[in-house]
Amino acid sequence: MARVGYGAMRLTGQPGNWGPFPEWEAGCRLLRRAVELGVNFIDTAISYGPGFSEEIVAAALHPYPRNLVIATKGGLVKTGPGQIQADGSRRGLRQACEASLRRLKVERIDLYQLHRPDPNLAFAESIESLAELRAEGKIKHVGLSNVTLKQLEQARRIVPIASVQNRFALSFRENDDVLAFCTREAIAFLPWGPLGARGFQYGAPLAQAIGSAGEIAARLRATPGQIALAWLLARGSNVVVIPGTTSIAHLEENVGSGSVALTAEDIAALNTIKTPEA
């Protein structure tokens, strides 16, 4: 699998990821361009839109190339722009999974992830629900998102876990313990927000905030955003980055980060950077 994927959260209406993407055909062209560039992992979720992100993925790419992995998530219900609530119940996850199957036009979802633990339920109940869906053939692999190391370990006692999608970036490293565990156990780690919550893709703010990255980018003839993604890829061969964008030019830049070769000295310098986000 190519280690630079695409996160489809932004292919919805704005603000608040609500409604269909207003430039629908342009969004379809962007998704097709991603596949042309070698991207073979697309990440979406039922709560993006809700549902419209999954629909545009299907509209653009179905029937899917044989090597393309489509991942989606359930467990969050969106009730309005930016308004979400957890529903990790058996009924809720089953309904969400079946709706995703219909929208994505598949008989089995490649990777189905619990979007967030439901604070109103025992965590094991949600994982057992995913295990049931896997046993029924509705999903191929089970993934988790926004979990602690303790929750990951608990889930693995119930069903094999193929991936974890937690927030992690050059500017946010609070899930380092989960990443380290995933690396040791050969579990795919999909850092969300890989360019930072405020968007390191804009280049100049990153270069100003973390001078070392800007200097490395200049020397390697890369953008600061590419350096941030390359640093993530260097953390382990199990890391797959899934930056999102609505721009084909930015998509091409992100994909190019897979070819940026950081030296051990570059990585050491980047490791020392402290950039807490407001």
N, C-alpha and C positions, 0 to 999 in steps of 0.2 A: 504494500500500500504506500502511495505517496504520502509524505509526512506533512505536507501543507494542504489542508482541506479548506472547506468553505463553510462559514456559519451563516445561516439564512435568516437570522432573527430580524434583520433590517429590511427584508423584502416584505414589508407590511406597511400599512398606513401609519402616518405619524401625526401628532405625538402619541406616545404610549403604546406603539406597536398594535394599533387598533385599526381593523378594516383591511381591505386589499391594498396592495402596493399600487400607487396611483399611476406609475409608468409601467404597466403590466408587461407590454411587449419588450421594453428595454430591460426589465428584470429577467425575462426569458432569455434574451440575448446574452446577458451577463452570465447566467447559469450555463448556457451552452459554451460560452467562451471559456469558462472555468474547466469544463470537461476537455475542451480542445487543448488547454494548457497542461493537461495531465492530472488535474484534480480528480481524485476518485473516492472522496469522502465528503458527503454533504450532511451537515447537522441542522436539524430543525426541531420544532416542538409544536404540539397542538395548541399551546397557549400563545403562540406567535400569530396574532391576527384577530381572534383565535381561528386557527385552521387555515388561514389564507397563505401562510408561508408554505405549508405542505402542499396546498393546491397549486401554487406557482411552480414548485419543484416538479410536480407531476406534469403540469402543462408544458414545461420547457423540456423535460428529459425523458418522459415515458414514451415508448418502452425503453427502459434503462439499459445502458451498456452493461455487459456481463460483469465487468470488474468494478462497477460503481456501487459503493456502499452508501445506503441512505439510512441515517440514524435519526430517530425522533424521540420525543420525551412526553411522558404523561405524569399526572399527579398535581398539576396546577390548573385551576379554572380561572379564566379571565372574564370578568364581568363588565369591564369598561376600560377606557384608555388608562393604562398604567395600574389598573386595579386587578389584583390576583388573590386567590385564596387556595390553600392546599386542599387536595382531596386525594389521599392515598388509599382510600377504601377499596375493597375488592370490587364492588359495583362500579365505583368511579374509574378505577384503572381499566377495568374490562370495557366499559363504555368508551373511554378515551382511546384505548388500543384499537377497538373495532372501527371507530371513526377515522383513526389514522390510516388503517388498512384501506378503507374506502377512498379517502382523499389521495393517498399515495398510489392507489391502483395496484396494490400488491396483495398476494395471498399470505406472505410472511414478511415481517419487518426485520431487516438485517440486525439492527441494534436498537433496542428499546430501553430507554433510561428513565428511572424515577427522577423527576425534575427536582424535587425537594422533599425531604422527610415531612410527613404530616404531623404537626405537634399535638394533634388531637387523637392520634392513634398510636398503638404500639408499633414501633418501626418494623418488627418482624411480620406484622400483618400485611404490610405493603409488599415486602419482599416475597412472602409466600404467594401473594397474588401474582407477582411477576413470574414466579416459578411455575405456577399453574398455567399461565399463558404460554410459557415456553414449552411445557409438557404437551400442550394442545397443538403446538406447531404454529402458533400465531406470531411468535417472535423467535428469532434464531439465537440471539445473544442478549444477555441482560447487562445493563449498565446503571451506574449511579451518578447523581449529581448533587453537589452541595452537601457532602457528607463528611463526618469526622472519621478519624482512623478507627475509632471504636465501632462506629456503625458499619464501616467497610468490613471489618473483621467479623462482625455479627452476620452481615449479609452473606459472606462467603461460606458460612456454616449451613446456609439454607439452599443456596443455588450458586453455580459458578458465575463470577463477575468478570466480564470482559473488559470493562472500561470504567473510569471515574472522570467526571467532568466537574472540576472545582475551579474557583477563581485562582489564577496564578499569573504573574507577570514580573517583568524586571522591577516594576514599581509596587508589587504586592506579592509577598512571599509567605503569607501566614499559613499556607497549606503545604509547607515544605515536608512535613512528616508524612502526609498522605502521598505526595509525589515520591518520596524515598521508598515507601512501602511498595507502591505500584511498580517502581523500577526493579526492586528486588524480586517481586513476585510475577514479573512479566505481564502486568496488567496495563493496558493502554491508558495513558493519561492525556486528557483533552482540556488544556487550560482555557477557561473562558475569560474574556477580557484580556487577551494576550498582548494588546497594545495599550493597555491601561484604560481605566474608566473614562478618562478625559481625551483619549485618542492620541496616542503617540504618532499616529500616521501623519500628523500635521508637521512633523519634522522639526521646525524651529523651536517650538516649546520644549521638545525633548532635548534637543542639543543644548538649549540654555539651562535646562534643569539638571541634566547629567552630562557634564562636559566630556567625560571619557567616552561615552557612546558617540557623541558628535565627532570627536577626534578619530575614533576607530572607523566610523562611517566614511569620513573624508578620505582616510588612507585606503580603504577597501573599495572606494567609489560605490558605496551603497548609501541608502537612506537610513536615518536613525531608526525608523520603523523596522526596516529589514534587519538591523542589528538587534533590536529587541526580540524579534521572532527567531533569529539565528541563535541567540542566547538560550531561548527556551528549547530549541531543537537540540542544542548541545547538552542539555541536562540529562538526556537519556534517549536511547533508541526507541523507547516506548512512547515518547511524547509526539503527539500529532497536534499541530496548531490549527485553529479553525477561525481565523479572523474573518469578520464580515465587512462588507462594503457594498455600496450601490454604484460604484464607479469601475468601469472596465480598466482604466489606467491604474487605479489603486489595486485592483485585483491582480493585474500583471505584476505590479511591484511586490505585492505580498507573496505571490508564487515564486518570484525571484529570490526571496529570502532563503529558499531551500538550497541555493547554490552559493550562499555566502559562507566562506570558510574562515571561522574565527580561530586564532591561535590560542594556545594554552594561556599565554600572557594576556590576550584580549579577554578571555573568559574570567581570569583572575581579577582583572581590573573591573569588569562589569559586576562581578560578585560583591565587590566592596561598595558599590553605589547604594546609597540610602535615599530613596525618594518616596516618602510617605505621601499618599494622595489625600487631598482635603475632602 
